[in-house]
């Protein structure tokens, strides 16, 4: 994504948030365009507008991730008097650097823990959110356990997740590539990575099984490109199982080519 496209998209958000995002320099991660992080934060902000967050709220975020992608917009939305308690089990690589650059670190309390057993004894949040994180919980049983914990510490929860809906060949390729993650990482490490995208009816089923009443469930379109459905070929080449490696490599070049068409 070019700087020009990023600057065009940043006018779609609140002026103060735009100034915050402009404090973040372009990223230099391999395989990703330099403004991917900024664009992802804009996407999270547009999604979080549906969560009815007010200034002064105490918000629990499950699965903040290494880049604080939803944490930064959340911290902006709760204001100086609000707090975001950001939970993740292990991925903190760039978190502190990013929230400090954004100037929002005083509103954020990061905690390393397992979301299946939160370290809070009572209902101490106004809202608990999980933004594009359901698929990182490894199994349906884990999803329900985490949702139950969120409900234990907050009267309301807000869930946002990418749905398995494709309107173009490039989006189809994105879904296919993303669904390879589980297979590739399990072959590499013996552990699952992100599981497949769930349809809306399955997400609502998880919420109901956790014992919650659904206030609203809808599909929204933020009209922004997505950049994360890419797995470097060298990851696949490290798979020791010859049959599995050959099978994935036979399939993957098609998806690599379409990923570039989709994201640039």
PyMOL commands that set and color helices and strands:
alter all, ss='L'
color gray80, all
select helices_A, chain A and resi 3-10+15-22+36-51+69-78+95-102+105-107+134-136+140-153+169-189+200-209+233-237+242-263
alter helices_A, ss='H'
color red, helices_A
select strands_A, chain A and resi 58-62+83-88+108-112+127-131+157-160
alter strands_A, ss='S'
color yellow, strands_A
deselect
rebuild
show_as cartoon
